[in-house]
């Protein structure tokens, strides 16, 4: 609850346009995902001979996991918008520093203008520190949840694809209604898990890139300024960035595009291994059948 309150305070500083864009993304994603899971679960469990209590419990667990994963992604998107706001503010400061003012203006005006820029940089530095602390809180709160989601995604996609390929290759006609119904939803299950992990990785990757872009913007402002006080505050801001590793991870597992590549590569590798074991088992069964025929 403290983490959600912190996220709420940070989101209040966002502009109305950023807030509306985030609202559209969050609501569209959550509503479509909720409807997809509900319809799929209703079509799937309506054919199974389960009790009503068991069906409701399983549906509740599935929706709970989905909402927790989407809550994590929503928090990452909010933090990404906060980083973008800092980056945009620094870019505006760079334009002010770069364009400068006409030399006809009095020194009094310049004396008033520099403290304003200094105050703005100090405020952005404090805001960045607060966002970085929130990123650390996010890791602590959602680490176990995110790690479990990654492992379950890997397992579900790997074995669902394997069993589906086995069914397609052998053309097995399954009489058991429960198992036959399970076979019918292989592709939808794989699509759901893969889409969810892609969305989470996309949010974390873009959020990390937005946080790293602040460093480039600070150096651009530093190179455009000639005021010593402004340069000093920008140096302090740059040192703060070096100490704040704003990456999204879970128990040492960094969530970025590299993770998605590793998941796809791992699924492909283990899928090929399982298929090789399947082919070897069929060849062994064939040799055993030939030997038994010769003995008879």
N, C-alpha and C positions, 0 to 999 in steps of 0.2 A: 504493500500500500504506500509506503514511503517513496518507493521508486516511481509509482504511477503519479503521485503528487508532484514529484520533481519533474517528470515529463510534462505534466499539466502546466507548471510554471514556465518551462522553456517554450512550450507551444504558444503561450499567451503573447510572446514577443514576436511571433511571426506575423508577416503582413497578411492582409485579408486575401490576397490572390494566392499566396502559398497555402494558406489554410484551406481555401476552397479546392485547390488542386489536390491536396492531401485527402480531403474529405471524399472527393469523387473516387479517387483510387482505392481508399480503404473500404468504403461502402460497397463499391462495385465488386471488388475482390471477395469480400466476406459474404455478401449476399449470394453471388454466383456459386461460390464454394459450398456454402450451406445448403443451397438448393440441390446441387449436384450430389452431395453425400446423402441427403435425405431421400431423394428419388432412387438413387442406386441401392441404398439400404432397404427401402420399401420393396423394390422389385426383387431383391435378393432374398430377404428374410421372409417374404410372403410365401415363398415356395418351400421353405424349410419347416420341418416339424419341431419347432421350438416352442417353448412356453412364452406367453406374452411378457412375463417378467424378464426372461433372458433376452428377448429381442430388444426390449426397452433399455436394459443395462448395456448391451453391446453397442447400441446406437448412441447412448449417452457417452460412453468411453470414446468412441470414434469422433463425435462432435467436440468433446472436451479437448482431445489431442489437437484437432484441427484449429480450434479457437485459440489455444495456447501458442501454436506455431504462428498463426496469423497475428496474434498480439505482439509476438516478438518482431515480426516483420514490420508491423505498424510503428513500433517504437523506433526501429532502425530508420524508417522513412522520415519520422519526425526529427530525429537527430541529424539525418542528412540534410533536411531543409534548414535546420539551425546552422549547420556548417556553411551551407550555401548563402545564407543571409550574411554571415560574417565575411565570406569571400566577396559578396557584392558590395558590402559596405567598405571594405578595403579598396576595391576597385574604384569606388566613387571618391575615396580619399586620394587615390593616386591621380585621378583626373584633376582634383582641386590643387594638389601639390604640383602636378606637371604643368598645368595651364598658368598657374600663378596669377598675379594681379598686375595691372598697369603700374608703372613706376611713379605715376602722378599721385597715387594714393599716399596718404600720410603714413608715417611710421606708427602713429597711434593705431591705425587700422590693422597694420600687420602685427602689432603687439597684441591686439585683441584676437586676431585670427589664429595665431599659433597656439595659444592656450586652448582654443576650441578644438583644434586638430589633436592636440595632446590628450585632452579629455576624451575625445572620441576613440583614440587608440587604446587608452587605458580601459575604457568601458568595454571595448571589443575583446581586450585581453582577459578581462574578468569573465566575460560571457563565454569565451572559449574554454577557460578553466572549468567553469561550471558544467559545460557540455562534456568535457573530458571526464569529469567525475561521474557524470551520468552514464557514460559509456562503460566505465568500470563497474558501476552498479548493475548495468544491464548484463555484463558477463557473469557476475555473481549470482544473479537471480535466475537466468535462463540457461546456464551452462549445462546442467544435467538434462534439461528438457531438449536442448538443441542437439546434444550428443546422442541421446536416445532416438531422436527423429532421424538423424543421419544414419545410425546403425539399422534402424527399422526400414528405412528407405532402401538401403543396400540389400538387405535380406529379402524384402518383399519383391523388389523388381527382379532380383536374380532368380529366385525360386519360382515366381509366377511365370517368367519367360521360359524357364526350363520345363515346367510341367505343361505349358502350352505347346512348346515345340515337341515334347514327347507325344502329346495327344495328336498333333497334326501329323507327325511322322508315322506313328503306328496306326492311326485311325481307329483307336480303341472306342468301342461302344460301351459306355458306362451305364449300367442299369440302376445304380444307386442314384436316387433323385437328388440327394444332397450333394454328392460329388459332381454330378452332371451340372447342377446349377452353379457350383463353384467354378467349373471350367468355363462357363459362359461369360464370366466377369473378369477373366484374366486381363484383357486389354484395358478395360476401364480402370482396373486397380493400378496397373502399371502407369497409365496416363495420369491418374490422380497423384501418385507418389512422385513421379518425375516432375510434373508441373509444380508441385509444392516446393520441392527442393530447388528447382530452378528459380522460382520467385524469391526464396529466401537468400540464395546466393547472389542473385541480381541486386537485391536491396543492400546486402552487406558490401558487395564489390563497389557499387556506385557510391555508397556512403563513405567507404575508405578513400576512394579517389577524390571525393569532394573535400574530405579532411586534409588530404595531402596537397591539394591545389592551393590551400591557404598559404603554405610556405612559399610557393612561387609568387603569389600575389604580394606577400610581404616584401620579398626581395625586389619586386618591381617598384613598389612604393619607396623602398629604401634608396634605390638608384635614382629615383625621380626627385628626391628631396635633397635640399641643401642645408636644412636647419639641423643643428647638432642635437637639440633636445628631441626632435622627432626621430632622428636616426637612432638615438639612444633607446627610446621606447620601442622602436621597431626591432632593435637587436634583442631586447629583453623578450619581446613577443616571439622572436625566432628561437631563442633558447627555450622558451616554454614549449614550443612545438616539438623540439627534440626530446623533451622529457615526457611528453604526452603521446604515447603510442596508441592512436585511435584506430585500432583494428578490431574487428568483431571475431571473437573466438569462443571456443567452448572446451574447457579442460585441456588447453594446449592445442586444440584443433582449430586452425584458422579457417574461417568461412569466407572463401573467395572463389574466383574462377578456377584456381588450381585444385580446390577441393572437388568441384564439379567434374573436372577432367579426371581426377583420381577415381571418383566414384564410377564414371563411365568405363574407364579402363579396367577397374577391378571387376565390375559386372561382366564385362566381355571376357576377361581372363577366366573367372570362375565358371561362367557359362560354358566356355569351351572345354574346361576340365570335366564338368559334369556330363557333357555330351560325349566326351571320349570314354568315360566310365560306362555310359549307356551302351555305346557301340561295342566296347570290350565285353560287357555282360552278355549281349546278344550273340557275339561270336563264340563265347564260351558255351552258351546254351546250345548253339548249333553243333559244335564239335561233340558235346556230350550226347546229343541226340543221334549223331552219326555213329558214335562208338556203341551206344546201346543197340542200334539197328544191326551192326556187325555182330555183336554178341548173340543177339537173337537168331 
